Amino acid sequence: MKAITKNNNYEAVVEDYSHEGMGIVKVDGYPVFLPDVLKGESVEFKAVKVNSRYAFGRVLKVLEESPNRQTPPCEYYFQCGGCQIQVMNDAEQASFKRQVVGQNINQQARLNLHINDTVTGNPLYYRNKSQIPVQKVDGQVVMGFYKPRSHDIVNIEHCYIQKHVHNDIMMFIKDKLIEEDTSIYDEKSHEGLLRHLVIRSNSDDSEVQVVFITNGKRNEFLSIVKALKEKYPNVKSIVQNINDEKTNVIFGRRSIVLLGHDYITDTVLGKSFKIRDRSFYQVNHEQTEKLYQIGLDMADLNGNETIIDTYSGIGSIGLTASDRVSKIIGIEVVESAVEDAKENAKLNGIDNADYYLGKAEEVMPKLVKEGISADVVFVDPPRKGCHTEFLDALIEVAPKKIVYISCNPSTLQRDMKYLDRHGFKAKEVTPVDLFPQTKHIEAVTVLENTNTL
């Protein structure tokens, strides 16, 4: 029985947060989700969407504010879908993210582990990668980020979570696109040229890459490339990526270098990495170093181990461990990433790393049959987590430890629960905030193989 009626107004106290960062209030035990409210606040709201089990509301007034409420630093916050929790101050964001990890690990998976305090860092201007959609609306060039659940762009001039150099270059290119009357892609008709602008930078902004993602290979960027080169000498790579598919996927398969190299170089924990336009590379450098360092410390390496780095990408986690281990075996399903990892090993003079192309659940059993055993396996999967086939292969490898780095607490708890049933036990999980102002959180843990004790 529904306790509330659509379009009616109610008053309630925010009791908790959802994993999306929404506040949860209850009216006669019936949960209602409200955006942009904090735990403990007394609010007046209107019920706008009601179903049999829960409702969504719109806040009319905050009657009693939390001391942890802040005015969002960004003027676009209430229109833009890029950030979800800017109304929380830094302490509340850290608390919320620890709670999300704890709810998953200890309530969903019922593992009863210690959840450490969230490891925080610089809350603003941290993103080293910006993916900026470009449209023409009523004859005007519009660049920015999508409104929530839509393909309408909020036209922005300054993003508070992307680095300053990205904001500067974004506005410089926008002016040039207008000046040059560059053809802009139209999603509905599938005509026009420029779809997205992507900007990447290394940790000290000494190297920047600009990528024009286009519907077809026509190059209308010669004068913009020239102007960028003159204005920003730290732009070391300009690439045109061709994506002529009718798709929401940003990148196409083919890239053409317009200026400099097809990569920029960055360092993580003292190791250098070449990063190309389609390389996976964590977006927050400061926090990535902390995340990897915590993972390495949890592994407690003594120098004699063989480690397997699954989902190895361009080799970043494994290669940072190279000085502390005897052997690194990287496994990755994307061929270009395997080549990048080999190149990055060479770049750092690392000769104890081998990389295999393929699915880890297929490669790992072959390695076992060849007599290769792993002391530690690093696991850093995408948001969907690990397939059961992968986890079964991991159990077959029987490492002493698994270091699991996760960008989704929901799939982390599912995978940890499965591994726990097979004798791989954890004691603690550490949340690391790589994405301040947003609902997203990374977490890292080590699972020890109790079957070998």
Buried (B, 14 or more C-beta within 10 A) or exposed (E): EBBBEEEEEBEBBBEEBBBEBBBBBBBEEBBBBBBBBBBBBBBBBEBEEBEEEBBBBEBEEBEEBBEBBBEBEBEBBEBBBBBBBBBBBBEBBBBBBBBBBBBBBBEBBEBEBEBBEBBBBEBBBBBBBBBBBBBBEEEEBBBBBBBEEEEBBBBBEBBBBBBEBBBBBBBBBBEBBEEBEBBBBBBEEEEBBBBBBBBBBBBEBEBBBBBBBBBBEEEBBEEBBEBBBEEBEBBBBBBBBBBBEEEEEBBBEEBBEBBBBBBBBBBBBEBEBBBBBBBBBBBBBEBBBBBBBBBBEBBEBEEEBBBBBBBBBBBBBBBBBBBBBBBBBBBBBBEEBBBBBBBBBEBBEBEEBBBBBBBBBBBBBEBBEEEBEBBBBBBBBEEEBBBEEBBBBBBEBBBBBBBBBBBBBBBBBBBBBBBBEBBBBBEEBBBBBBBBBBBBBBBBBBBBBEEEE
